[in-house]
Amino acid sequence: MLNYQLPRYLPSADELPDTDETPVDNELQELIPGLLKAILLILWGGRMDWLFGIDMGIYYHPDESPIVPDGFLSLGVERFYDEELRPSYVLWDEKVVPILVLEVVSPTYRKEYSDKLVDYEDLGVLYYVIYSSRRRQKTHLEVHKLVDGKYELQLGNPVWLPEIGLGIGCERGNYSGVTREWLYWYDQEGKRYHTPEEQIKEKVAEVLKAQQEARVARQEAQLAKQATQLAQQQTQLAQQRAQKLAQKLRDLGIDPDNLG
């Protein structure tokens, strides 16, 4: 983490701007981290000890411009303080360096492989994730891990992040009505966690399946009831025929109980 001789008085997050006032030039810079955050809100919905910031300034010194990744994850911090949430992420207040930062490479190169990489190394961010769908290589995703103060590229897709308890990777899917390659979270076996849309479809499918099973069960119960009633009717008819036959025998002077 960068070391500064900080002044005694430090501004709070409320006194600092929330971004570097540089607009994104690619919608993916919002959608990709937005999807990752949406999945986390499902996975960790009951936890309040994490924060996933999107296009939020990370302030490391009050007199320096913030670093603004497309997305970042911090663990061991409060998800929000009050109804106003956070306008920015101030390290001297949080005292926790993000464990992961995400940069989505846009058509306008923004020094993801030079200045930002060095900045994140100096801050001590454990995982630096870079995604670019325009890259000619087979993989569009790079996960760099901080080892002895320098980033080392991690192999695989997805890449397991043990300190976070999740894996991160990319594959084709549908989000916000768009079918393309997206970033997702994965479990340790490499199974992808579902998006909110997929979870809703899954729940709807479960409800429909349960309703269908209930209908089938009711139909089977009705058929069983009808079969029981039919068997009872047949038994009653057989008993009636037996009684009539026995009476005819008695009319002929034959005791039916002595037959056979």
FIVO-447732 format. One record per atom (N, C-alpha, C): residue in three letters; x, y, z negated. Coordinates in steps of 0.02 Angstrom, whole numbers, plus 50000, padded with zeros to 5 digits. Example, Ala and Ser with C-alpha at 12.3 -4.5 7.8 and 13.67 -1.06 7.14 Angstrom:
ALA506604971649610ALA506154977549610ALA506604983549610SER506424988849646SER506844994749643SER506455000249606
//
This chain:
MET500424994050000MET500005000050000MET500445006250000LEU500245011550035LEU500625017750038LEU500675020849968ASN501275023149952ASN501385026249887ASN501485033749896TYR501085037549860TYR501135044849863TYR501145047449792GLN501465053349784GLN501405057049722GLN500755061149727LEU500205058149705LEU499565061249714LEU499455066849662PRO499115072049682PRO498965077449634PRO498505075049579ARG498495078949524ARG498095076949467ARG497355076949484TYR497145081949522TYR496445082249542TYR496375079249612LEU495925074649618LEU495805071349683LEU495075072149702PRO494935073749764PRO494235074349785PRO493895067449785SER493245067549775SER492855061349777SER492625059949848ALA492305054149857ALA492055052449923ALA491535057549947ASP491155060349900ASP490635065249919ASP490935071649947GLU491555073049929GLU491875079249951GLU492275078450016LEU492305072250040LEU492695070850101LEU492215069050157PRO492395070750220PRO491965068750276PRO491945061250283ASP491405058850314ASP491305051550317ASP491675048350374THR491865051950426THR492235049050481THR492755054050504ASP493135052050555ASP493615056750584ASP493305061150638GLU492635060950642GLU492255064950690GLU492415063250763THR492705057350774THR492835055050842THR492295049950860PRO491865051450908PRO491325046850925PRO491595040550958VAL491245034950949VAL491445028850982VAL491295029551057ASP491705026251098ASP491605026651170ASP491395019951199ASN491195015351155ASN490985008751178ASN490475006151128GLU489885004351151GLU489355002151106GLU489554995951066LEU490014991951094LEU490234985951059LEU490594987750994GLN490884993650990GLN491214995750929GLN490724996350870GLU490084996950885GLU489574997150833GLU489234990450825LEU489074987250883LEU488684981050880LEU489084975250850ILE489724974550869ILE490114968850845ILE490194968950769PRO490444974550740PRO490474974550666PRO489784974450634GLY489284977250669GLY488604977050642GLY488344970050634LEU488504965750683LEU488294958750678LEU488644955150621LEU489294956350614LEU489664953250559LEU489374955350491LYS489204961650485LYS488914964050422LYS488224961050410ALA487824960450463ALA487154957750456ALA487174950450432ILE487664946750457ILE487734939750435ILE487954939450362LEU488424943950343LEU488644944150273LEU488074945750226LEU487624950150247LEU487064952050204LEU486614946050190ILE486614941150235ILE486244934950223ILE486654930250179LEU487284929350197LEU487714924550161LEU487834926750089TRP487954933250080TRP488144935850014TRP487604940649988GLY486984939350006GLY486444943849986GLY486384944649911GLY486564939449873GLY486504939649801GLY487124942449766ARG487634943949804ARG488254946549776ARG488274954149783MET488554957449732MET488614964649734MET489344966849730ASP489814962249743ASP490524963649734ASP490904964149800TRP490574966749851TRP490904967349916TRP490614973249955LEU491004975450003LEU490784980850046LEU491044979650117PHE490604980250166PHE490804980050236PHE490644986850266GLY491174990750278GLY491084997350305GLY491134997350381ILE490735001450413ILE490735002050486ILE490865009350504ASP491405010350543ASP491595017150564ASP491625021850503MET491895019350449MET491945023250387MET492675024950374GLY492805031150357GLY493485033450345GLY493785030450282ILE494395027750287ILE494765025250230ILE495285030550212TYR495175033850155TYR495625039150133TYR496155036250086TYR496785037450102TYR497335035050061TYR497725040950030HIS497595047050054HIS497905053050026HIS497435058950041PRO497325063349992PRO496845068750003PRO497045073750056ASP497695074050072ASP497925078950122ASP498035075850191GLU497885069450198GLU497985065950261GLU497315064050292SER497295063850358SER496685061550392SER496565054150375PRO495945052150371PRO495795045150355PRO495955040550413ILE496045034250397ILE496065029050448ILE495355026450455VAL495115026050517VAL494415024150529VAL494385017950573PRO494385012050543PRO494305005950584PRO493575005250605ASP493475000950655ASP492784999650676ASP492394996050621GLY492744991950582GLY492434988650526GLY492964986550476PHE492774986050412PHE493244983450362PHE492854980150306LEU493194975350274LEU492894971550219LEU493314972550157SER492994974450101SER493324974850037SER492974970249988LEU493354966649948LEU493094962249897LEU493264964949828GLY492834963549780GLY492954965849712GLY492774973149701VAL492344975849744VAL492104982649735VAL491334982449732GLU491044987749707GLU490314988149705GLU490044989449775ARG489524985749794ARG489254986649861ARG488984993749872PHE488684996549820PHE488475003549824PHE488435006249753TYR488485012849749TYR488455016249684TYR487755018449667ASP487415021449716ASP486745024149705ASP486385024049772GLU485825027449775GLU485425027349836GLU485775030749895GLU486265034949882GLU486625038449935GLU487175034049966LEU487315028349935LEU487835023749959LEU488505027449962ARG488935025550010ARG489595028750016ARG489645032750080PRO489875039050076PRO490005042650138PRO490685040850166SER491145038350123SER491815036350145SER492105031550093TYR492695029050108TYR493035024250063TYR493675027450039VAL493705029049975VAL494255032749947VAL494665028049903LEU495295026749923LEU495685021749888LEU495845023549816TRP495915030049801TRP496075031749732TRP495475031149686ASP494865030749715ASP494275029349676ASP494155021749672GLU494205018449729GLU494055011349732GLU494605007149701LYS495235009249713LYS495815005549688LYS495854998449716VAL495534997449773VAL495544990949807VAL495654992149882VAL496194989449908VAL496334989949979VAL495884984950017PRO495584986850073PRO495194982050111PRO495604975750126ILE495274970050122ILE495614963750135ILE495624962150210LEU495174965350247LEU495134964150320LEU494914970450355VAL495234971950411VAL495014977450453VAL494904974750524LEU494434977750559LEU494254975550627LEU494304981450674GLU494644980350729GLU494664985250783GLU494414981950847VAL493924985150879VAL493664982850943VAL493974987350996VAL494394984451038VAL494744988251089VAL494244990751140SER494254997251152SER493785000351199SER494155002051264PRO493785004351314PRO494125006351376PRO494655011751365THR494555015751312THR495055020751295THR495505017951241TYR496125016551258TYR496595013651210TYR496685018251151ARG496625015551091ARG496655019651031ARG497225017450984LYS497775015051013LYS498385013350975LYS498265007650926GLU497835002750947GLU497704996950904GLU498324992750892TYR498794992850940TYR499384988650934TYR500014992550913SER499934998850898SER500515002850878SER500375006350812ASP500125012450815ASP500045016350755ASP499585013050703LYS499015010450727LYS498545007550679LYS498825001250648LEU499164997250687LEU499464991150659LEU499954992950604VAL500374997950615VAL500855000050564VAL500495002950503ASP499975006950515ASP499595009850460ASP499305004350415TYR499004999250446TYR498694993950407TYR499224989750371GLU499804988850402GLU500344985450367GLU500554989350305ASP500634996050313ASP500845000250258ASP500325000450202LEU499685000250221LEU499155000250171LEU499124993650133GLY499364988250164GLY499344981750132GLY498714977850147VAL498394979350204VAL497794975650225VAL498004968550244LEU497694963550213LEU497914956650223LEU497784954250294TYR497194955650321TYR497014953150388TYR496844958950434TYR497164958950491TYR497024963950542TYR496754960250603VAL496114961550619VAL495774957950673VAL495674962750732ILE495894960450790ILE495824964450851ILE495414960450901TYR494904963550929TYR494494960150980TYR494474964351043SER494594961151099SER494544964451164SER494284959551216SER493694960851242SER493404956451293SER493724957751361ARG494124963051367ARG494444964751431ARG495124961351439ARG495354958151387ARG496014955051389ARG496014949251438ARG496564948551476ARG496604943351527ARG496774936551497GLN497074936451437GLN497234930051407GLN496604926151392LYS496704919651377LYS496134915351364LYS495744917651303THR496094919751251THR495744921851191THR495674929451189HIS495094931751169HIS494964938851163HIS495054941251091LEU495174936551046LEU495204938050975LEU495904936850948GLU496164941650911GLU496804940850877GLU496694942150802VAL496934937450762VAL496914938250690VAL497624938350664HIS497824944050636HIS498504944850610HIS498474944750534LYS498924940950504LYS498954940550430LYS499604943650406LEU499544947450352LEU500124950850324LEU500544945850284VAL501154944750308VAL501624940150276VAL502274943950265ASP502464944750202ASP503074948450185ASP503094955350217GLY502524958650217GLY502484965550240GLY502414966350315LYS502384960850353LYS502304961250426LYS501744956650448TYR501404958750501TYR500844954650526TYR501094948850569GLU500804943050557GLU500944937150596GLU500284934650627LEU500304933350692LEU499704931050728LEU499514924050705GLN498884923150689GLN498614916650668GLN498294913250728LEU498434906850736LEU498184903150793LEU497504900050777GLY497114898950831GLY496474895550824GLY495884900150836ASN495314897050847ASN494674900550855ASN494124895550835PRO493834896450777PRO493924901950729PRO494564901150688VAL494734906550652VAL495294906550606VAL495024906650535TRP495234901850495TRP495004901450426TRP495374906550383LEU495004910250342LEU495284915450299LEU495164913350226PRO495614909550197PRO495484906650130PRO495364911750076GLU495694917450080GLU495614922550028GLU494914925650030ILE494574925050085ILE493894927650093ILE493374922050085GLY493574915950101GLY493114910350098GLY492674909850160LEU492914912850215LEU492554912650278LEU493054911950335GLY492814909650392GLY493204909850452GLY492914915050499ILE493324917550545ILE493084922350594ILE493294919850663GLY492834920350711GLY492974918050778GLY492484921150827CYS492554919250890CYS492114921950941CYS491844916350986GLU491244917251009GLU490934912751057GLU490334916251088ARG490084913351142ARG489504916351175ARG488874915151135GLY488454920151134GLY487834919651099GLY487394925551119ASN486834926151083ASN486364931651097ASN486264935751035TYR486354942251042TYR486234946850987TYR485954953251016SER485424955750985SER485084961851009SER484864961251081GLY484694955151101GLY484444953951168GLY484994953551221VAL485624953551199VAL486184953351246VAL486554946751238THR486634943151293THR487014936851293THR487714938251318ARG488194937251274ARG488894938451289ARG489314935151234GLU489944936551233GLU490374934151180GLU490324938851120TRP490214936051061TRP490164939950999TRP490634937050947LEU490764941050896LEU491144938650838LEU490654936050786TYR490844930550754TYR490424927350703TYR490854925250644TRP490514923950588TRP490824920750530TRP490704913150535TYR491174909250508TYR491154901950511TYR491304899050442ASP491074892750431ASP491264889350370ASP491934885750380GLN492164882350328GLN492834879350331GLN492874873750382GLU492314870650399GLU492314865450450GLU492244868150520GLY492214874750527GLY492164877850592GLY491464878450618LYS490964877550574LYS490264878250594LYS490064885650588ARG489774888150641ARG489594895150643ARG488974896650600TYR489014902150562TYR488434904350524TYR487944907950570HIS487314907050557HIS486794909750601HIS486714917250592THR486504920450647THR486344927550645THR485654928450613PRO485474934550594PRO484794935650567PRO484244933350615GLU484334934850680GLU483834932750729GLU483774925150731GLU484344921750730GLU484334914450731GLU484014911650668GLN484154914850611GLN483854912550548GLN483094913350550ILE482854918850578ILE482134919850583ILE481824914550627LYS482144913250686LYS481884908050731LYS481894901250697GLU482424899950659GLU482484893650623GLU481924892950572LYS481794898350534LYS481264898050484LYS480584897250517VAL480474900750573VAL479844900050609VAL479764892850633ALA480304890050660ALA480284883150684ALA480134878350626GLU480424879650567GLU480294875450509GLU479564875950488VAL479294882050489VAL478584882950470VAL478134879350519LEU478274880250585LEU477864876850636LEU477914869350629LYS478514866850615LYS478604859650606LYS478214857250545ALA478244861050490ALA477884859150430ALA477124859250443GLN476894864250480GLN476184864650496GLN475974858750540GLN476394857050589GLN476244851350632GLN476234844850591GLU476724844150546GLU476734838050504GLU476124837850459ALA475904843650434ALA475304843850392ALA474694841950433ARG474654844350495ARG474084842550538ARG474074835050552VAL474664832350567VAL474714825050581VAL474514821150519ALA474744823550460ALA474574820050398ALA473824820150385ARG473514826050398ARG472794826450389ARG472424821950438GLN472654821750501GLN472344817350551GLN472414810050531GLU473024808250507GLU473124801250486GLU472694799650426ALA472634804450379ALA472204803250321ALA471474802450341GLN471264806550390GLN470584806150415GLN470454799450449LEU470954797350489LEU470884790850523LEU470864785150472ALA471294785750420ALA471304780650369ALA470634780450332LYS470354786350319LYS469704786750285LYS469164783550329GLN469174785150393GLN468684782250439GLN468764774650444ALA469394772350445ALA469514765050447ALA469254761750384THR469344765050326THR469094762250263THR468334761950263GLN468034767450287GLN467304767550290GLN467044762150338LEU467364761150395LEU467164756050442LEU467234749050412ALA467784748050376ALA467884741450343ALA467344740250291GLN467164745550254GLN466634744850204GLN465964743250237GLN465824746550293GLN465204745250329GLN465184738150355GLN465744735850383GLN465774728950408GLN465684723950352THR465974725450293THR465894720950236THR465164720750214GLN464844726650212GLN464144726850193GLN463704723050242LEU463854723850307LEU463464720150358LEU463564712650351ALA464184710650337ALA464314703450328ALA463954700750268GLN463954704750214GLN463594702650154GLN462844702150167GLN462584706950204GLN461854706850220GLN461694700750262ARG462114699150313ARG461984693250354ARG462014686950313ALA462494686750267ALA462554680850224ALA461944680050179GLN461694685550153GLN461104685250111GLN460494682950150LYS460404685550212LYS459844683550253LYS459874676150270LEU460494673750286LEU460564666650302LEU460404662350242ALA460644664450183ALA460504660650122ALA459754660350108GLN459404665750120GLN458684665850109GLN458314661250156LYS458544661050220LYS458224656550268LYS458314649350246LEU458904647750220LEU459024640850197LEU458574639250137ARG458494643950093ARG458054642750035ARG457334641650058ASP457134645650111ASP456464644750138ASP456374637750167LEU456904634750189LEU456874627950216LEU456974622750162GLY457044624950100GLY457124620350045GLY457834618050035ILE458284621850063ILE459004619950056ILE459334624850010ASP459704622149961ASP460064626549914ASP460744628349946PRO460854634549965PRO461484636449999PRO462094635549953ASP461974635549886ASP462534634849841ASP462814627849842ASN462404622949865ASN462634615949867ASN462944614049934LEU462964618749980LEU463254617250045LEU464014617450042GLY464304613650086GLY465044613850092GLY465354609350043
//
